Every structure is written in structure tokens, then in C-alpha cells.
Amino acid sequence: MSLQADVDQLAEYCAQAAGLGVTELAITEHCSRFCQFDQLLRGWWDSDGSLARRSEMAKCWDEELGGDLDQYVETVLAAKVAGLPVVVGLEVDYFPDRMDEVATLLGNYPFDVLLGSVHWIGAWLFDALEWVRAQEQWSTRGVDRVWDDYTRSIEELAACGAVDVLAHPDLAKVAGHRPEIPDEFYDRIAEAARSSGLAAELNSSGWRKPCAEAYPAPALLSRFHDHGIPITTASDGHELDHVSWRVADRGPLARSAGYSEVSAFRDRVRTTLPL
Ligand SMILES: [Zn+2]
């Protein structure tokens, strides 16, 4: 698409958001779609012990690939110049032992906000709900072990300092598998965000998934509040109809956890707005 067509598409997203009372959108494409990340990280999955999973990961990585980070950033900046209420963001996955290189690459671009997320444990894409083999891993590994591995990745991601906000902080519940006693995991996730000065996302997309609940769960959101962790809001829209989806349901959830304000970012600096 041409730059103008891309800006026009962002204008449509902004119009959709404005119709629902949302005044600013962070554009946060997944980092793994960009060739610059491919050049840096290709083969990161090689340390996974399963050949089948490594091949599946390589195939999935190639299918998602195709964007150019320079062009992406240029498009969002052009949208800003055109007066659209957007900020330049990116969703950055956690790549064990590679985050220093990732941070160096990110430092070359004028991002307003960087989300950090965990979608993989080793090369297992645990939120690939439609992959039967991937979903079988829940019973092979056991729910508590998966949550422990997920939480450790969140702790390492938070500590690496490369991102500003924890995206969908309890994504490990996506397929509907929750630990019987989640408290230890919630405490660790909240402490990871607090000790690294991160904000956390209140993300409505969980309502579209088998977990049927926003991220984070109310009990985790309350812990975030008690730990003094600021929140941002997100709908994780991958298509026009999902932009600002269920925005009206997020406010009451945040308020019931004790929040009266939300955060926004410019040049990776946080500011607050009334909820
Ligand atoms: Zn994500």
C-alpha cells in the first residue's frame, strides 16, 4: 500500500475510536512482523528441545514476516503530521537472552510507547488456540508449571528495561486454563512491574477469548493498584471492528480496583489522565 493509503487506514481506525469516545490510539504492531527483527533474531527458537515445535515456530515466524520497521514508523509519523491522534508504539515480545540487542534496535526509532509481551514459552506459542498440538501442551506440562514459566518470562522481560508497559499481563489464561491458587503468580507479576517501574495494560481483548475475561483478572488488577502500578487501556484491535472494543466496560473494572486515572505515553514518558 502507499503511504497515503496507510494513513487513510489509520484515519478510519481513529474515526472508529472517536465514535466510541476514545481520543488517542497507540499503534502497536507486533515486532516479529518486521524484517529488522528477523535479521536480528531469526533462529531464537533453536534452543527449544522439540524439533516439531521448532519447525512450527519457524513456519509461523515466516508467515507473519513481511513488514519494514522504517516504513511502519514513517507511516505513523505521517499520520501524526496529518493531525491524527496516534502515537508510535510497538508490541515487543520477550526473547530470552536477546533483549539487549532488541533494546539497541528499538533505540534507533522515535517510539512513544513500547509494550512488552510474552506469547511464547520456549518455542511454544501457547496462545495459538487453533493449533491442536500447541493446545495439547497444557495437559502435557500442567497448568501450574505453564504459569510458573510464563511468570518467570514476565519477570525477566520486566527486568530487562526495554519496554514501558506489560501488555495483556495474564495472557497465560487465554485458553481458559488458570491455576487453582493464582495468588503467587499474581504477586510475582505485580512485583515485577513495580520493581521495574512499568505500567500495565487493561486490555479488553480477553473477552473475545476462551478465558472470557479482560486482562488482567480483577484480582490481579487490584494487586496492581495496591502496588502503585499505573494502567493504560487497550482493545488489542487487529481489525477495524475491534478498535476500542468494549471500551465502556473497562472504566468500571478499573474503578472497582481503585483506579481513578489512566496513563498515556509520549517519547516513552508517562503522563496521566482522569479515568
Ligand atoms: Zn500480544
Residues whose N, C-alpha, C, O or C-beta is under 5 A from the ligand:
A	BS01	ZN	S117
